[in-house]
């Protein structure tokens, strides 16, 4: 957005930081998890050839938790899904058009890793809001 025609009127610094953190950690955690899953199934018959981390995870799951492993896993999945949903609803920035003060552009999260811009029109006399694509 050019500074000559748009004015930044709102910026959430924490939303931008958490967006950058999610953009880095989500792909990284997916890669690590997929490597552990591949290692688990590739060495399913010979447990000694698995990586040390996977051996410790399997040993702890069998020894300590057993069947109760499902409760912490479901809790972790639920918390992760809630955090992803909250990240998806964040508003990063709002810009106002200098030539047309009733035109605003909001920068939102799209799918937790991407961003989208939404044009909004606010009519001051009637106090009504209309999206740009309506």
MDAnalysis code that builds the backbone (N, CA, C; Angstrom):
import MDAnalysis as mda
import numpy as np

u = mda.Universe.empty(402, n_residues=134, atom_resindex=np.repeat(np.arange(134), 3), trajectory=True)
u.add_TopologyAttr("name", ["N", "CA", "C"] * 134)
u.add_TopologyAttr("resid", np.arange(1, 135))
u.add_TopologyAttr("resname", ["UNK", "UNK", "UNK", "UNK", "UNK", "UNK", "UNK", "UNK", "UNK", "UNK", "UNK", "UNK", "UNK", "UNK", "UNK", "UNK", "UNK", "UNK", "UNK", "UNK", "UNK", "UNK", "UNK", "UNK", "UNK", "UNK", "UNK", "UNK", "UNK", "UNK", "UNK", "UNK", "UNK", "UNK", "UNK", "UNK", "UNK", "UNK", "UNK", "UNK", "UNK", "UNK", "UNK", "UNK", "UNK", "UNK", "UNK", "UNK", "UNK", "UNK", "UNK", "UNK", "UNK", "UNK", "UNK", "UNK", "UNK", "UNK", "UNK", "UNK", "UNK", "UNK", "UNK", "UNK", "UNK", "UNK", "UNK", "UNK", "UNK", "UNK", "UNK", "UNK", "UNK", "UNK", "UNK", "UNK", "UNK", "UNK", "UNK", "UNK", "UNK", "UNK", "UNK", "UNK", "UNK", "UNK", "UNK", "UNK", "UNK", "UNK", "UNK", "UNK", "UNK", "UNK", "UNK", "UNK", "UNK", "UNK", "UNK", "UNK", "UNK", "UNK", "UNK", "UNK", "UNK", "UNK", "UNK", "UNK", "UNK", "UNK", "UNK", "UNK", "UNK", "UNK", "UNK", "UNK", "UNK", "UNK", "UNK", "UNK", "UNK", "UNK", "UNK", "UNK", "UNK", "UNK", "UNK", "UNK", "UNK", "UNK", "UNK", "UNK", "UNK", "UNK"])
u.atoms.positions = np.array([
    [0.842, -1.163, 0.000],
    [0.000, 0.000, 0.000],
    [0.899, 1.242, 0.000],
    [0.615, 2.146, -0.887],
    [1.465, 3.332, -1.001],
    [1.130, 4.337, 0.102],
    [2.154, 4.967, 0.617],
    [1.971, 5.937, 1.698],
    [1.324, 7.220, 1.207],
    [1.416, 7.475, -0.092],
    [0.835, 8.712, -0.610],
    [-0.690, 8.653, -0.682],
    [-1.258, 7.465, -0.822],
    [-2.713, 7.381, -0.944],
    [-3.395, 6.663, 0.217],
    [-2.641, 5.998, 1.083],
    [-3.244, 5.261, 2.196],
    [-2.616, 5.687, 3.513],
    [-3.432, 5.746, 4.558],
    [-2.999, 6.134, 5.892],
    [-3.222, 4.954, 6.836],
    [-2.174, 4.554, 7.536],
    [-2.283, 3.464, 8.503],
    [-2.965, 4.003, 9.760],
    [-4.153, 3.453, 10.079],
    [-4.877, 3.960, 11.249],
    [-4.924, 2.948, 12.389],
    [-4.600, 1.683, 12.122],
    [-4.584, 0.676, 13.184],
    [-3.558, -0.387, 12.831],
    [-2.746, -0.767, 13.812],
    [-1.771, -1.845, 13.617],
    [-1.645, -2.616, 14.919],
    [-1.840, -3.915, 14.856],
    [-1.702, -4.777, 16.026],
    [-0.337, -5.456, 15.953],
    [0.590, -4.980, 16.769],
    [1.960, -5.490, 16.742],
    [1.997, -6.944, 17.197],
    [1.241, -7.265, 18.239],
    [1.240, -8.640, 18.743],
    [0.655, -9.613, 17.731],
    [-0.346, -9.180, 16.980],
    [-0.911, -10.048, 15.944],
    [0.121, -10.317, 14.856],
    [0.892, -9.311, 14.493],
    [1.926, -9.503, 13.478],
    [3.016, -10.444, 13.974],
    [3.372, -10.325, 15.241],
    [4.397, -11.214, 15.801],
    [3.903, -12.653, 15.887],
    [2.682, -12.833, 16.358],
    [2.163, -14.198, 16.459],
    [1.937, -14.798, 15.078],
    [1.598, -13.960, 14.089],
    [1.468, -14.438, 12.715],
    [2.817, -14.945, 12.202],
    [3.877, -14.195, 12.452],
    [5.209, -14.620, 12.011],
    [5.638, -15.894, 12.727],
    [5.327, -15.993, 14.004],
    [5.660, -17.192, 14.767],
    [4.910, -18.407, 14.227],
    [3.628, -18.242, 13.940],
    [2.846, -19.355, 13.372],
    [3.349, -19.723, 11.980],
    [3.710, -18.720, 11.196],
    [4.197, -18.993, 9.842],
    [5.493, -19.788, 9.863],
    [6.271, -19.676, 10.930],
    [7.506, -20.451, 11.048],
    [7.292, -21.800, 11.724],
    [6.517, -21.810, 12.806],
    [6.405, -23.021, 13.617],
    [5.462, -24.074, 13.046],
    [4.413, -23.682, 12.365],
    [3.472, -24.673, 11.830],
    [4.139, -25.558, 10.779],
    [4.816, -25.002, 9.764],
    [5.491, -25.900, 8.812],
    [6.607, -26.724, 9.452],
    [7.336, -26.119, 10.398],
    [8.408, -26.849, 11.070],
    [7.858, -28.021, 11.874],
    [6.791, -27.798, 12.625],
    [6.207, -28.894, 13.403],
    [5.598, -29.960, 12.500],
    [5.047, -29.574, 11.363],
    [4.522, -30.565, 10.406],
    [5.647, -31.433, 9.845],
    [6.789, -30.820, 9.546],
    [7.913, -31.596, 9.022],
    [8.455, -32.566, 10.064],
    [8.626, -32.107, 11.302],
    [9.144, -32.980, 12.357],
    [8.174, -34.119, 12.633],
    [6.891, -33.815, 12.703],
    [5.888, -34.849, 12.943],
    [5.854, -35.862, 11.811],
    [5.935, -35.389, 10.579],
    [5.919, -36.330, 9.451],
    [7.171, -37.208, 9.450],
    [8.333, -36.658, 9.823],
    [9.540, -37.483, 9.913],
    [9.412, -38.548, 10.999],
    [8.827, -38.188, 12.139],
    [8.623, -39.171, 13.204],
    [7.632, -40.256, 12.787],
    [6.589, -39.877, 12.080],
    [5.606, -40.868, 11.613],
    [6.235, -41.804, 10.591],
    [7.019, -41.247, 9.670],
    [7.697, -42.084, 8.671],
    [8.666, -43.039, 9.357],
    [9.422, -42.528, 10.333],
    [10.359, -43.374, 11.075],
    [9.621, -44.463, 11.848],
    [8.475, -44.135, 12.419],
    [7.697, -45.106, 13.188],
    [7.225, -46.257, 12.301],
    [6.703, -45.944, 11.129],
    [6.181, -47.000, 10.261],
    [7.279, -47.718, 9.473],
    [8.363, -47.015, 9.161],
    [9.450, -47.639, 8.409],
    [10.178, -48.675, 9.259],
    [10.355, -48.389, 10.542],
    [11.029, -49.310, 11.459],
    [10.023, -49.953, 12.412],
    [8.897, -50.368, 11.892],
    [7.852, -50.918, 12.762],
    [8.227, -52.283, 13.332],
    [9.058, -53.067, 12.632],
    [9.424, -54.394, 13.120],
    [10.677, -54.362, 13.981],
    [11.601, -53.476, 13.687],
    [12.846, -53.382, 14.449],
    [12.850, -52.065, 15.235],
    [12.493, -52.145, 16.503],
    [12.355, -50.944, 17.317],
    [13.695, -50.296, 17.647],
    [14.784, -51.031, 17.590],
    [16.089, -50.474, 17.949],
    [16.637, -49.531, 16.876],
    [16.134, -49.600, 15.654],
    [16.634, -48.737, 14.586],
    [15.916, -47.388, 14.530],
    [14.906, -47.208, 15.343],
    [14.200, -45.931, 15.371],
    [15.093, -44.848, 15.972],
    [14.748, -43.617, 15.710],
    [15.515, -42.507, 16.289],
    [15.337, -42.486, 17.806],
    [16.296, -41.870, 18.490],
    [16.257, -41.855, 19.960],
    [15.008, -41.150, 20.488],
    [14.658, -40.067, 19.856],
    [13.474, -39.333, 20.295],
    [12.227, -40.193, 20.177],
    [12.085, -40.880, 19.070],
    [10.921, -41.740, 18.870],
    [10.947, -42.929, 19.823],
    [12.126, -43.470, 20.107],
    [12.222, -44.567, 21.076],
    [11.773, -44.110, 22.462],
    [12.192, -42.908, 22.868],
    [11.776, -42.398, 24.178],
    [10.275, -42.132, 24.229],
    [9.733, -41.586, 23.150],
    [8.291, -41.315, 23.116],
    [7.505, -42.613, 23.213],
    [7.901, -43.620, 22.443],
    [7.195, -44.908, 22.473],
    [7.355, -45.593, 23.827],
    [8.557, -45.533, 24.404],
    [8.796, -46.155, 25.712],
    [7.944, -45.489, 26.793],
    [7.925, -44.166, 26.804],
    [7.125, -43.452, 27.797],
    [5.636, -43.705, 27.601],
    [5.209, -43.770, 26.360],
    [3.788, -44.013, 26.096],
    [3.377, -45.406, 26.548],
    [4.230, -46.386, 26.326],
    [3.899, -47.757, 26.738],
    [4.001, -47.934, 28.246],
    [5.033, -47.348, 28.847],
    [5.278, -47.573, 30.270],
    [4.385, -46.732, 31.168],
    [4.337, -45.463, 30.914],
    [3.661, -44.552, 31.830],
    [2.177, -44.407, 31.510],
    [1.866, -44.116, 30.270],
    [0.495, -43.764, 29.945],
    [-0.360, -44.946, 29.501],
    [0.200, -45.776, 28.659],
    [-0.581, -46.891, 28.145],
    [-1.804, -46.408, 27.386],
    [-2.964, -46.894, 27.768],
    [-4.195, -46.521, 27.077],
    [-4.607, -45.080, 27.384],
    [-4.103, -44.524, 28.493],
    [-4.459, -43.155, 28.850],
    [-3.742, -42.111, 27.990],
    [-2.977, -42.556, 27.023],
    [-2.297, -41.643, 26.111],
    [-3.297, -40.825, 25.303],
    [-4.475, -41.361, 25.100],
    [-5.468, -40.674, 24.274],
    [-5.939, -39.375, 24.917],
    [-6.040, -39.328, 26.224],
    [-6.545, -38.124, 26.900],
    [-5.615, -36.927, 26.690],
    [-4.296, -37.036, 26.937],
    [-3.439, -35.877, 26.669],
    [-3.341, -35.535, 25.183],
    [-3.365, -36.540, 24.317],
    [-3.299, -36.257, 22.882],
    [-4.524, -35.484, 22.411],
    [-5.700, -35.877, 22.852],
    [-6.911, -35.153, 22.472],
    [-6.909, -33.734, 23.039],
    [-6.385, -33.568, 24.236],
    [-6.291, -32.230, 24.832],
    [-5.336, -31.344, 24.040],
    [-4.205, -31.896, 23.650],
    [-3.232, -31.132, 22.862],
    [-3.823, -30.745, 21.513],
    [-4.494, -31.675, 20.866],
    [-5.112, -31.390, 19.567],
    [-6.179, -30.316, 19.711],
    [-6.969, -30.383, 20.766],
    [-8.015, -29.390, 20.988],
    [-7.420, -28.000, 21.221],
    [-6.367, -27.900, 21.994],
    [-5.728, -26.605, 22.251],
    [-5.113, -26.045, 20.969],
    [-4.467, -26.894, 20.190],
    [-3.860, -26.437, 18.934],
    [-4.929, -25.932, 17.975],
    [-6.036, -26.644, 17.858],
    [-7.117, -26.198, 16.973],
    [-7.727, -24.884, 17.451],
    [-7.867, -24.712, 18.757],
    [-8.385, -23.456, 19.289],
    [-7.429, -22.301, 18.994],
    [-6.138, -22.522, 19.172],
    [-5.159, -21.470, 18.883],
    [-5.122, -21.121, 17.399],
    [-5.259, -22.121, 16.536],
    [-5.311, -21.847, 15.099],
    [-6.549, -21.031, 14.741],
    [-7.671, -21.339, 15.362],
    [-8.907, -20.592, 15.098],
    [-8.771, -19.146, 15.570],
    [-8.190, -18.941, 16.740],
    [-7.988, -17.579, 17.228],
    [-7.022, -16.802, 16.338],
    [-5.996, -17.469, 15.846],
    [-5.050, -16.820, 14.936],
    [-5.734, -16.453, 13.621],
    [-6.657, -17.286, 13.176],
    [-7.361, -17.041, 11.919],
    [-8.257, -15.807, 12.015],
    [-8.724, -15.466, 13.205],
    [-9.655, -14.354, 13.382],
    [-8.959, -13.021, 13.653],
    [-7.656, -12.968, 13.642],
    [-6.931, -11.747, 14.004],
    [-6.972, -10.704, 12.899],
    [-6.972, -9.457, 13.327],
    [-6.925, -8.305, 12.438],
    [-5.546, -7.662, 12.590],
    [-4.811, -7.536, 11.493],
    [-3.442, -7.024, 11.559],
    [-3.366, -5.500, 11.429],
    [-3.933, -4.981, 10.351],
    [-3.825, -3.547, 10.083],
    [-5.108, -3.044, 9.419],
    [-5.367, -1.731, 9.590],
    [-6.449, -1.058, 8.880],
    [-5.857, 0.195, 8.243],
    [-6.112, 0.351, 6.952],
    [-5.669, 1.525, 6.206],
    [-6.890, 2.328, 5.775],
    [-6.727, 3.666, 5.726],
    [-7.784, 4.546, 5.244],
    [-7.288, 5.262, 4.001],
    [-8.134, 5.321, 2.983],
    [-7.793, 5.992, 1.739],
    [-7.826, 7.502, 1.965],
    [-6.767, 8.197, 1.576],
    [-6.691, 9.643, 1.792],
    [-7.605, 10.406, 0.840],
    [-7.770, 9.924, -0.400],
    [-8.626, 10.606, -1.362],
    [-10.111, 10.355, -1.082],
    [-10.448, 9.164, -0.604],
    [-11.830, 8.786, -0.295],
    [-11.866, 8.304, 1.156],
    [-12.124, 9.183, 2.102],
    [-12.037, 8.816, 3.524],
    [-13.021, 7.733, 3.963],
    [-14.029, 7.457, 3.175],
    [-14.984, 6.409, 3.564],
    [-14.500, 5.016, 3.163],
    [-13.372, 4.923, 2.469],
    [-12.844, 3.629, 2.022],
    [-11.709, 3.176, 2.947],
    [-11.860, 1.963, 3.460],
    [-10.867, 1.368, 4.351],
    [-10.433, 0.026, 3.780],
    [-9.207, -0.364, 4.077],
    [-8.723, -1.693, 3.720],
    [-8.191, -2.356, 4.984],
    [-8.727, -3.533, 5.280],
    [-8.304, -4.289, 6.455],
    [-7.450, -5.462, 5.999],
    [-6.348, -5.687, 6.679],
    [-5.469, -6.823, 6.401],
    [-5.756, -7.879, 7.459],
    [-6.243, -9.034, 7.005],
    [-6.671, -10.121, 7.884],
    [-5.828, -11.359, 7.648],
    [-5.951, -12.296, 8.554],
    [-5.291, -13.588, 8.402],
    [-6.144, -14.476, 7.509],
    [-5.496, -15.236, 6.649],
    [-6.196, -16.192, 5.795],
    [-5.500, -17.537, 5.951],
    [-6.137, -18.446, 6.655],
    [-5.574, -19.773, 6.821],
    [-4.359, -19.838, 7.724],
    [-4.166, -18.879, 8.569],
    [-3.080, -18.807, 9.560],
    [-1.699, -18.593, 8.963],
    [-1.505, -18.836, 7.706],
    [-0.179, -18.657, 7.112],
    [-0.163, -17.580, 6.035],
    [-1.309, -17.177, 5.558],
    [-1.401, -16.186, 4.494],
    [-2.194, -14.982, 4.988],
    [-2.150, -13.904, 4.217],
    [-2.906, -12.706, 4.561],
    [-3.814, -12.333, 3.406],
    [-4.923, -11.661, 3.727],
    [-5.818, -11.167, 2.686],
    [-6.226, -9.744, 3.024],
    [-6.577, -8.993, 1.994],
    [-7.017, -7.611, 2.162],
    [-8.505, -7.538, 1.836],
    [-9.242, -6.866, 2.698],
    [-10.678, -6.703, 2.521],
    [-10.973, -5.211, 2.479],
    [-11.681, -4.773, 1.441],
    [-12.063, -3.372, 1.315],
    [-13.414, -3.162, 1.990],
    [-13.480, -2.123, 2.810],
    [-14.689, -1.806, 3.565],
    [-15.004, -0.328, 3.343],
    [-16.291, -0.039, 3.146],
    [-16.745, 1.341, 3.011],
    [-17.600, 1.695, 4.222],
    [-17.270, 2.815, 4.864],
    [-18.053, 3.292, 6.001],
    [-18.631, 4.646, 5.620],
    [-19.948, 4.723, 5.610],
    [-20.634, 5.965, 5.257],
    [-20.951, 6.714, 6.548],
    [-20.298, 7.871, 6.715],
    [-20.366, 8.599, 7.971],
    [-21.750, 9.193, 8.235],
    [-22.450, 9.647, 7.193],
    [-23.758, 10.278, 7.394],
    [-24.796, 9.269, 7.867],
    [-24.829, 8.119, 7.221],
    [-25.828, 7.103, 7.587],
    [-25.285, 6.085, 8.580],
    [-23.991, 6.136, 8.847],
    [-23.317, 5.202, 9.763],
    [-23.561, 3.750, 9.361],
    [-23.367, 3.472, 8.084],
    [-23.511, 2.105, 7.574],
    [-22.174, 1.619, 7.049],
    [-22.007, 0.315, 7.102],
    [-20.777, -0.333, 6.643],
    [-21.133, -1.253, 5.490],
    [-20.302, -1.231, 4.448],
    [-20.512, -2.094, 3.289],
    [-19.164, -2.649, 2.863],
    [-19.120, -3.951, 2.612],
    [-17.878, -4.560, 2.111],
    [-17.683, -4.196, 0.652],
    [-16.439, -4.208, 0.211],
    [-16.111, -3.790, -1.142],
    [-16.651, -4.686, -2.229],
    [-16.892, -5.970, -1.955],
    [-17.345, -6.884, -3.002],
    [-18.866, -7.020, -3.039],
    [-19.596, -6.247, -2.255],
    [-21.064, -6.343, -2.254],
    [-21.667, -5.399, -3.261],
])
